[in-house]
Every structure is written in structure tokens, then in C-alpha cells.
Amino acid sequence: MMSMKRILLTGSNGFVGSYFLKKYNSSYTIDTFSFLNNNFVNLDLSNVDVVIHCSALVHQMEGASWEKYQEVNVKQTLQLAQKAKQSGVKHFIFLSTIKVYGEESDICYYENSSTNPIDYYSISKLKAEESLRNIETKDFQVAILRNPLIYGFGVKANFMNLVSLIKKIPILPFKNVKNKRSMVFVGNVCFILDQIIFLKQKGIFLAVDDEALSTTQLIKLIAKCLNKKVLLVNIIFFEKLLKIIKPSFHQRLFGSLIIDNTYTMKKLNLKKNKYSTEYGIKSIFQSNN
């Protein structure tokens, strides 16, 4: 009988890490490590098969300096990877972000699209990717998984702001919004991680749900899962006013983010994701998914 692979997981208290730990702890022997709470010098990776590096200083953490982003997202990533390589770990998986491509809304992003990060978070993530690729060998393979907005039970920030709007306000000015935004359920992210491990894959991968939704479609789906009736209307000048007052919020509600991960799915022998978007949205309100 084959022994289970041993995984070193960072960010196990975070959104993706905690889900992976809960869902896959019977499939792998999973050790966890925190740069904040554990001593890096004493970290033993000698029996580890795969490192999944989820921990990061994320873009929601307002006010962090470039030095802090570089310290956490670049230097710590490289330190961990170098130690893993020296210890004989064969496979290193790094969670990155779709933001390394930039913020253009009129193009479709692919695995090999040009990068153009524009904020400290995405710049640091791309630098970490480059650092990892620089130390990659045939005996130390690197997989990079770039993700858009990840949602599921425990999601916070802007996604929950939209949920709160739907819960509180029965009439919303988002009728016939024609944008398309790709996002991904945390269960699909972890399923792709599992496939990368199983197939021992390297390279750049994209995690995204099978369908990109418009803001109108997303609101209707959330309302359906909440059993709420929401009337969507058109309000003259609302979009233009929002663009002036809250440009970043306007971009998320009216702009598009389209991702094509056909190459990822083909490389991982997948025809579709494990979970539908509707399942993922429902899971936001159900802690046992």
C-alpha cells in the first residue's frame, strides 16, 4: 500500500489554506507552518513531498509599505522555496493572483498573457513568481496558480458588501449590466491544487469557475440563494456617478474580468470544475460545505 504524500501547507488559517486542510486532510499527511507563529530555523522539510505556499500579505491590508510586501510575499517565499529545495522537496506550489496581468477589462486573460501588475500586492506576487522560476530545476518543480476573486463560506470584503446590499435593499440599480467577471469558488481552487499534486504538474495555471457572470446575473443568483426578492432597475447617470465617486467600486460592478483557463483544464485532464458557481454561492451561507 502506498503511503500518503506529506504536504507542508502555509496559510492554513487563511481562506484557501483552511479549506484545503479541512477537505484534504484524509488524502494527505498535512503539516502546517506559519511565519508569524513558528520558527523558520527549526522548520524540518526532510520528509515533505510537496509545499503549498498560501500565506501572503494581501491587497486588502491597506497601508502596508512596499518593503513589507517585499518582505512577506517575495523574501519569505524565496526563503521557504530554497529551504524546500535544499531539503529534497520535489514540488513547490505557489498561490498567486490574476492581478499580475493588470486591470484591463476589455481583453481575455490566458496563462501566457503578458503581465502588467499595478499595485504593491500584485507586483510582489509577480516578483515572487519570478524568484521561484529562477531556482526551478528538474528535481525541484514549481507550479504557480493564479486566482481571481475567491469566494465561499467565510468570504469577506467586497463580495460580502454586495451580499449585504442584497439583504438590506429590495431595489438595486443593476438591471441589464452587460459585463462579465470571472471568479472562482474556493472548492474549485483546492480541487485544482489537488490535481496539480496528483499529476505532479509544473508551470502556470489559472483557477476560475466554468462561467463568468455579469453583475446582474450574480445579484440574481445571490438573491436566489438567500430566498430574497430583488427588483433590478436602471437609474439614469448612476453608473457615471459611481465612476466619479468610487472608481474602484465601479470597476468591480460594471467592468469585466474574463479569464480563459482552457490550457489549465487540458493540462490537468479536466473537462469542468468540480463545483458549479451556484453551489459555490450557496456555500457562502452554509458553514458545512
Secondary structure, DSSP 4 states (H G I P E B T S, - for coil): -PPPPEEEEE-TTSHHHHHHHHHHTTTSEEEEE-TTTS-GGG---TT-SEEEE-----TTSTT--HHHHIIIIIIHHHHHHHHHHHTT--EEEEEEEGGGG-S-SSSEE-TTPPP---SHHHHHHHHHHHHHHHT-BTTBEEEEEEES-EESTT--HHHHHHHHHHHH-SEES-TT----B--EEHHHHHHHHHHHHHHT--EEEE---SS-B-HHHHHHHHHHHHT---EE---TTHHHHHHHH-HHHHHHHHS-BEE--HHHHHHTT-SS-SS-HHHHHHHTT-TT-
